[in-house]
């Protein structure tokens, strides 16, 4: 573990100016290169105290900017067309990088680490993806993954993955069976009336 001084609020780790112990890899690969922290040396601690007001002001501005972007981004819908099997399994996956690029293409400034995706998405469907724009600002976007534009439209209306051809055929078969069962469940007198009406000779004009 190594000690660092936080230059901004970082999740549950701590607030600006807090000296915390973190794993070396986390510090080297994230906190230090992203300028979210400095090694907690005597020199850096003195530097932070001298610049505290400036650092806090910069953080407040960053939060305000994130809140402004969040209002436009929250609830935004994004669509990506991918190849997939009949059962909806993607030939590949949709990753954090893919989602970040979609959001950027939509005109928003978003880094990969902002996208809170636990694991790559491997099926078609509509997914709600959390995006953390700032330690105190989180929004949610809607991601529609489909095989075609038409399928994407269906999924957007239903909020569910579109059925494969086999699935749609099974639904039609089930619907037909239900209709047949409901017909034979009709009261006998109603069936007799329908049969009599069907067999009755038409009046000649």
C-alpha positions, 0 to 999 in steps of 0.5 A: 500500500502507498499513501496519496493525497487526493486532488478530488473526491474519489468514490468512497475512498475520500474527499479532496485533501484526504491522505489515503492508503491505496494499492500501488497498481491503483495509484500507478494506473489510475489515480496518479496518471489521471491527476486525481492524486499525488504521492503523499510526500512532504513536498506534495503536502505543502504544495497542496496546502498552498494550492488548496483554494485553486484545486477546490475551485477547479473541482467545483467547476468540474462538478458544475460542468458535469451537472450541465452535461448530465442534464442533456445526457441523462436518458439519452438513447443510443443505438448500435447495429451488430451481427448476431445469431437467430437467438440474439447472441452477438458475434462478439460483444459491446464493450465500455470502449464501444459505449464511450465512442457512441456517446462521444459520437453523440456530442458528449465528452466521456471517457471509458472509465465513466461508463459503469459496465460490469461486463461486456454485453453479448446479446441484443436488447435494450440496456440501461447503462450508468455513466459517472460523469463526476464523483457526485454526478451519475446519469443513465443512458439507454443502449439499443443493440440490434441486428437491423434498423427495423429491429432496433425500432421494434426494441425501442417500442417494446423495451425488449429484445426482438424475437427471432423468426423461430420465436415469432413463429412459436408465438403465432402457433401459441396464439392459434392454439389459444384461439382454438381452445377459446372457441371450444370453450364457448357455451354449447348454445352459442356453438349451435347458433353459429353452426345453424347460421352457417348452414342456413340457406341464403335468401335468393335475391 
